[in-house]
């Protein structure tokens, strides 16, 4: 009877972990979707501005901002949240922003028939949770924030030095830095919080 009680507790923990991982996937896809729409709207707007006749320094500044937006947009495909590091994925799967390796692993975990024992399944669930928590931590890490800041600064230096528009460069530096840092802070942290709560 004691063994059955322990096993049932393990099953509950595994199901809780599965629910947490599923929530993380939903949050990540929602995060990518919102970001995709945000950047597509801005990119379309600045393409229009670049193609509109204007002073060279203004067009140059808009071109610089457009380049920055495109780089940020393409950065979605290399986001740690995708979980592609160490995974064997083809070009098609890489290009599909919303196809996460975690989804396949979670489907495998959900099927209890795939596992020889409850302990093995529970251990795999913990490993997935910890791995996803590490990805969420990396996505909002100081390193990620620093890389974002460096890219923004380089593009704005180009706007200033190449296209001779210091005013736009300074304004864009402030706005782009605030937006990028807020965006990083909004990254999903479902598994990270679950691990922190578990360790309390």
N, C-alpha and C positions, 0 to 999 in steps of 0.2 A: 504493500500500500504506500509505503514511504517512497519507493522508487517511482511509482506512478505519479505521486504528487510532484516530485522533482521534475519529472519529464514534462508534466503539464505546464509547470512554470517556464521551462525551457521553450516549450511550444509558444506560449504567450509572448515571450521575449522575441522569438523569431518572427512572429506575426507583427509585433510592434516595429521591428526593424524593417520588415518588408513594407509596412505602411509608410515609414519614414523615408525609405528609398524611393517609393513611388511618389511621395510628395516632393522630394528633391528633384525628380525628373520633371514633374509638372511645373515646378517653379523655374527650373532651368530653361525649359522650352518657352515658358511665358516671358522670361527675361530676354531670351534671344529674339523672340517675336517682337516685343516692344522696342528693343534696340534696333532691329532690322527696319521697322517702320519709321522710327525716329530719324535714322540716318538716310533712308531713301528719300524722305521728304526734304531734308536739308540738302542732300546732293542734287536733287532735281532743281531746287530753288537756285543753288549756286551755279549750276550748269546754265540756267537761264541768264543769270547775271553775267557770266563770263562771255556768253554769246551776244549779249546786248552791247552795242557800241558805247564806249565810254572812254575816259582818260586812261592812258596806258598804266599809270600808277594804281588807278582804281581797279582796272581789269586784272592787273598783276596781283593785287591784294586778294581779290576774289578767287583767282586761280590758286593762290597759296592756301586759302581756306578750303577750297574744293579738294586739293590734294590731301590736306589734313583729314577731312571728312572721309575720303576714300580709304585712307590708311586705317582709320579707326573702324570703318565698316568691315574691311578685310580682316582686321584683327579678330573679329568674331570667330573666324574659322580656325584660329590658332589658340583660342581661349582654353585655359586649363579645365574649365567646366565641361568641355566636350569629352574629356577623359580619353583622348586618342594616344597619349604618350605610352609607348610600350605595346600598343595594339597593332595588329596587322589589318589595315584597312585599304581597300582599293580606292581608285580615284573617284568613283561614283559615290562611295560611302563618305569619303572625305568632303566632297562638294555638298552633300546633303547635310546642311547645318543642323537639322532637327532629328537626325538619326544618331542616337547616343549608344555607345557600347554597353552602358549600364542597363539599358532597356532589355537587351537580350539576356544579360546576366540575371536580371531581376525575374524575367520570365522563367529562366531555368530554376531559380531559387523557389519560385512559387509552386512549382510542380514537385510535390513531396515524393513522387515516384522516382525521381532522378537520384535520390540519395539513399545510401546504404544504411544510414542511421540518423537519428534525430540530432545527435551530437555533431556529426559531420555537417549537416545542414545548418545547424546553429552557428558553428565555427565559420562557415563560408559567409553567412549573413553578417557576422561581426566584421569579417575582413572587408566586405563590400562597403559597410557603413564607415569603417575607418578610412578606407581608400577615398571614398567620396568626400569625407570630411577634410582630408588633406587637399583635395582638388579645390574645394570651396575656400579653404584657408589660403591656398596659393593665388586664387583669383583676386583676393583682396589684400594680398601681402604688400609690404613696403616696396619690394622689388617691382611688382606690377605697377604700383603707383609711380615709382621713379621712372620706369621705362616710358610710361604715358607722358610724364612731365618733360622728359628729354625730347621726345618726338615733337610735342607741341612747341617747345622752345626752339628747336632747329627750324621748323617750318616758319615760325614767326620771325626768326633772324633772316630767313630768305625774303620774307615780305618786306622787312626793313632795308636790308642791304642790297637786294637785287631789284626789287620793285619800288624802292624809295618811299615807303609809306609807313613811317614810324607810328603814326596815330593808330592806324588799323592794327598794326602789329601788337601794340601795347593793349589795346582793347580786346583783341582776340586772345592774347595770352591770358588775360584775367578770366574771360568768359570760358574759354576752352578748358582751362585748368580746373575751374570750379565744376563745370559740367562733367569732366572726366572723373574727378575725384568722387563726386556724388554718385555717378554711374557705377563706379567700382564698389562703393559702399552699399549699393542696392543689390549687389550680386547675391544669389541664394546662399543661405547659411543653415539650411535645415539640418543636415547631418552633423555639421560642426557644433550646432547648439545641442543636438542630441548627445554627442560625445561629451560635451562639457557638463551637461545635466547628469549624465551617467557617472561621471567622475566626482561629482559633488558629494 
